[in-house]
Amino acid sequence: MARANGAGAQMLLEAHGGGVPASFAALEALPGVGHKTASVVLAVAFRLATFPVDTHIHRRAPRPYPDATP
């Protein structure tokens, strides 16, 4: 994690002039940044409409819940 953070910080300095990129592709190219993190950054920092969800949503969403009514 620390190595990814250091490498990501270095990439931000070298490739983006120290700023945070405003695209999924550029964010996900940073070490340690995945789809959810990129989505959160775009939603919070740039107020873009994104859908940041945990990777487990795809596994948990189809499960029926005991208190669900038909």
C-alpha positions in Angstrom: 0.0 0.0 0.0 2.7 2.5 0.9 4.6 1.7 -2.3 1.5 2.2 -4.3 0.9 5.5 -2.6 4.4 6.7 -3.2 4.3 5.6 -6.9 0.9 7.2 -7.3 2.1 10.5 -5.8 5.1 10.4 -8.2 2.8 9.8 -11.2 0.6 12.7 -10.1 3.6 15.0 -10.0 5.2 13.8 -13.3 2.1 13.1 -15.5 -0.4 15.5 -14.1 1.6 18.4 -12.7 0.7 17.6 -9.2 -3.0 17.8 -9.8 -5.7 15.2 -9.7 -6.9 13.9 -13.1 -10.6 14.2 -13.9 -11.0 11.0 -15.9 -11.6 7.4 -15.0 -8.8 6.2 -17.3 -6.2 8.6 -15.8 -7.3 7.8 -12.2 -7.3 4.1 -12.7 -3.9 4.2 -14.2 -2.5 5.3 -10.8 -1.1 2.5 -8.7 -3.6 1.3 -6.1 -6.6 3.2 -7.6 -9.5 1.0 -8.8 -12.9 1.7 -10.1 -14.6 2.5 -6.8 -11.8 4.9 -5.7 -11.8 6.6 -9.1 -15.6 6.9 -8.9 -15.5 8.5 -5.4 -12.8 11.0 -6.4 -14.8 12.0 -9.5 -18.0 12.3 -7.5 -16.5 14.2 -4.5 -13.8 16.3 -6.1 -15.3 17.1 -9.4 -19.1 16.7 -8.6 -19.5 14.3 -11.5 -22.4 11.8 -11.6 -20.7 8.4 -10.8 -21.9 5.3 -9.1 -19.2 4.3 -6.5 -20.1 0.9 -5.2 -18.1 -1.7 -3.4 -17.0 -4.7 -5.4 -19.1 -7.0 -3.2 -22.4 -5.4 -4.4 -22.4 -7.7 -7.4 -22.2 -10.7 -5.1 -24.7 -9.5 -2.5 -27.3 -7.8 -4.6 -29.0 -10.9 -5.9 -29.5 -12.4 -2.4 -33.0 -12.5 -1.0 -33.4 -10.8 2.4 -35.5 -12.5 5.1 -37.6 -9.4 5.7 -38.4 -8.8 2.0 -42.0 -8.9 1.0 -43.0 -10.5 -2.3 
